[in-house]
């Protein structure tokens, strides 16, 4: 796995975006808080399958977590959306992702969508 000098910053930003402390992130991916601190300080890079668990938890692809860049014309979110999914299926997946990222019970997550413009 290639190291990216911005990996630690990316982990910290994604963790904070999900509202997770280092201890909570550590608990949810089954590592120590010290390991999370080391990732964020670029002293340690997580091994598989911890790397994959981390990417899923913070809602990005492995590629984005690893490099900060998605494949051609793909954002980390767009990479997980299939063009054959209905809007309802996409919204349901987003609800599940938000619940997983925040630790909030799925039944307590609502997503509202507003279409604006012409």
Secondary structure as a PSIPRED ss2 file (coil, helix, strand):
# PSIPRED VFORMAT (PSIPRED V4.0)

   1 X C   1.000  0.000  0.000
   2 X C   1.000  0.000  0.000
   3 X C   1.000  0.000  0.000
   4 X C   1.000  0.000  0.000
   5 X C   1.000  0.000  0.000
   6 X C   1.000  0.000  0.000
   7 X H   0.000  1.000  0.000
   8 X H   0.000  1.000  0.000
   9 X H   0.000  1.000  0.000
  10 X H   0.000  1.000  0.000
  11 X H   0.000  1.000  0.000
  12 X H   0.000  1.000  0.000
  13 X H   0.000  1.000  0.000
  14 X H   0.000  1.000  0.000
  15 X H   0.000  1.000  0.000
  16 X H   0.000  1.000  0.000
  17 X H   0.000  1.000  0.000
  18 X C   1.000  0.000  0.000
  19 X C   1.000  0.000  0.000
  20 X C   1.000  0.000  0.000
  21 X C   1.000  0.000  0.000
  22 X H   0.000  1.000  0.000
  23 X H   0.000  1.000  0.000
  24 X H   0.000  1.000  0.000
  25 X H   0.000  1.000  0.000
  26 X H   0.000  1.000  0.000
  27 X H   0.000  1.000  0.000
  28 X H   0.000  1.000  0.000
  29 X H   0.000  1.000  0.000
  30 X C   1.000  0.000  0.000
  31 X C   1.000  0.000  0.000
  32 X C   1.000  0.000  0.000
  33 X H   0.000  1.000  0.000
  34 X H   0.000  1.000  0.000
  35 X H   0.000  1.000  0.000
  36 X H   0.000  1.000  0.000
  37 X H   0.000  1.000  0.000
  38 X H   0.000  1.000  0.000
  39 X H   0.000  1.000  0.000
  40 X H   0.000  1.000  0.000
  41 X C   1.000  0.000  0.000
  42 X C   1.000  0.000  0.000
  43 X C   1.000  0.000  0.000
  44 X C   1.000  0.000  0.000
  45 X C   1.000  0.000  0.000
  46 X C   1.000  0.000  0.000
  47 X C   1.000  0.000  0.000
  48 X C   1.000  0.000  0.000
  49 X C   1.000  0.000  0.000
  50 X H   0.000  1.000  0.000
  51 X H   0.000  1.000  0.000
  52 X H   0.000  1.000  0.000
  53 X H   0.000  1.000  0.000
  54 X H   0.000  1.000  0.000
  55 X H   0.000  1.000  0.000
  56 X H   0.000  1.000  0.000
  57 X H   0.000  1.000  0.000
  58 X H   0.000  1.000  0.000
  59 X C   1.000  0.000  0.000
  60 X C   1.000  0.000  0.000
  61 X C   1.000  0.000  0.000
  62 X H   0.000  1.000  0.000
  63 X H   0.000  1.000  0.000
  64 X H   0.000  1.000  0.000
  65 X H   0.000  1.000  0.000
  66 X H   0.000  1.000  0.000
  67 X H   0.000  1.000  0.000
  68 X C   1.000  0.000  0.000
  69 X C   1.000  0.000  0.000
  70 X C   1.000  0.000  0.000
  71 X C   1.000  0.000  0.000
  72 X C   1.000  0.000  0.000
  73 X C   1.000  0.000  0.000
  74 X C   1.000  0.000  0.000
  75 X C   1.000  0.000  0.000
  76 X C   1.000  0.000  0.000
  77 X C   1.000  0.000  0.000
  78 X H   0.000  1.000  0.000
  79 X H   0.000  1.000  0.000
  80 X H   0.000  1.000  0.000
  81 X C   1.000  0.000  0.000
  82 X C   1.000  0.000  0.000
  83 X C   1.000  0.000  0.000
  84 X C   1.000  0.000  0.000
  85 X C   1.000  0.000  0.000
  86 X C   1.000  0.000  0.000
  87 X H   0.000  1.000  0.000
  88 X H   0.000  1.000  0.000
  89 X H   0.000  1.000  0.000
  90 X H   0.000  1.000  0.000
  91 X H   0.000  1.000  0.000
  92 X H   0.000  1.000  0.000
  93 X H   0.000  1.000  0.000
  94 X H   0.000  1.000  0.000
  95 X H   0.000  1.000  0.000
  96 X H   0.000  1.000  0.000
  97 X H   0.000  1.000  0.000
  98 X H   0.000  1.000  0.000
  99 X H   0.000  1.000  0.000
 100 X H   0.000  1.000  0.000
 101 X H   0.000  1.000  0.000
 102 X H   0.000  1.000  0.000
 103 X C   1.000  0.000  0.000
 104 X C   1.000  0.000  0.000
 105 X C   1.000  0.000  0.000
 106 X H   0.000  1.000  0.000
 107 X H   0.000  1.000  0.000
 108 X H   0.000  1.000  0.000
 109 X C   1.000  0.000  0.000
 110 X C   1.000  0.000  0.000
 111 X C   1.000  0.000  0.000
 112 X C   1.000  0.000  0.000
 113 X C   1.000  0.000  0.000
 114 X C   1.000  0.000  0.000
 115 X C   1.000  0.000  0.000
 116 X C   1.000  0.000  0.000
 117 X C   1.000  0.000  0.000
 118 X C   1.000  0.000  0.000
